[in-house]
């Protein structure tokens, strides 16, 4: 499985990124279970990372680690889970549905800057959907190179949305959030 290179910096970066996402997701989920504002929002007054977002981080971390260690089945399984979580949440937002997944893991206790308790933002849902698809494509890329362009497109869109979200947060541009 190709993650940039089979050894060296690319592989080390993939492993470190996967481990970091896994740890962040587990810490935030732990915060929801033990009702710790510090773990779910870093500080009072900040918007919390929603439980399903934290679950998405856990799955992304596992998928990255699986990818780095050449475990195609785990990468694919996590990729489908990430895509399903993101797409179901996007459907909830776009169709006005409540599929019951927002409070499946835990009932939210901290609502600062939260429009729907437990629900990740629509942009996060889109990023998880595309990111999950990218993991599925990555697991198949060694056998079918034709998927490379689709993998690159998914990754580019996710990077663009993530960069936009980070800059609007840092620059406090309220009109672009949400």
Order of alpha helices (4+ residues) and beta strands (2+ residues): alpha-alpha-alpha-alpha-alpha-alpha
